[in-house]
Amino acid sequence: MEQISSATKLFLKAAHLGQLNLLKHFALALDPLHGDGIAAVFENTRDGDGKCAVHFAAAGGSLQVLKYLIEEIKIEIDVKDGSGATPISWAERALACRGISS
């Protein structure tokens, strides 16, 4: 697993916690480092396991963030992390951990 910056950790945590305004703020700040525009930041900014904002939002049940990423940013919902898991599989895992079946 590779080291990731504090800014990247905060960006992904904002996605997980559903903090949309903070997520947008971090995306603008990360643009010069990780992307070529805001959409590229959301696609290219990943943790050491290859998970990006949409994986974190799905795992956190952050519906407002997911809606923003899918409808406005047009991020692919079936994007895979480093282990091949999709955001949907992360959402299912989170539900299972909470004792909710899908």
N, C-alpha and C positions, 0 to 999 in steps of 0.2 A: 504494500500500500504506500503510495507516495504522500509526501507532506503537502498540505494545502494551507493557503494563507488564512489569516484571521478574518479578512474581508470576505473570502469565499465561504468560510464557516458561518459567518453572520448572515450572508445572503441566503444560503441554503436553510438556515434555521428559520429565517423570516418566512420562507416558502412553507416549511413544515408547520409553523405556528399560525399560518394564515394572515400574516401581517402584510397585506398587499401594498400599502403606501411605503412601508419600509423596504419591501422587496424592490419596488420601482426605484427608490432612492439608491439602493446598493447597485442595481443594474446600471444606472447612469454612472456611478462611480467606477464600476468595474469595466465599463466599455473600453477605455483606452488599454486595459491590460488583457482582457479575455475575448474581445469580440470585434465585430465590424458592424456596429449598430446593436440596438437593444435585443432584437430577436437572436442574434448570434451569441450575445451574452447568456441568454437563457438556455441555448443549446450547448454552448461550449464550456460553461462554468460547471465543473463537476467535482465531486469529492474523490478521494483516493480509490473508491470502488466503482467509479464511473457513473454514479447517480447524479442527475441534474435536478433543477428546481421542480420539474413536473413529477419526478419520483418522490421527492420530499413532500410536495403538496399532497400527493395521493396518499402517502403513508400517514400524513397528519390529518387527513380528512378535510383539508382546506379547500372547500368547494369554491369560494370566491376566487382564490388564487388559480385553481384549476380552470375555472371559466375564463378568466383573463388570459391565461397561457394558451388555452385551446382556441378561443374565439377571437381574441385580439392579436396575440403574438403569432398564432397559427403554428404552434409547436406540435410536433407529431405525438399523438397519444401512445403510440406503440414503440416509442424509442426505447432501446435496451440499455441497461447498465452493463458494467463489466462482467457480470455473471449471467447475462442474458435475460434478466428480469425486467418486465415492463412496469409502468406505473400502476396498471390494473392489478398485477400480481402483488405489488407493494401494498395497495389498498386492501386486498384480500388478507394479506398477512396481518395488517394492523387490525382489521375487524376480528380476525381469529384470536389475536392477543387480547382483545377486549371482550371476548366471549360472544361475539355476534357472528352468526353464519351468513354467508353471502348467497 
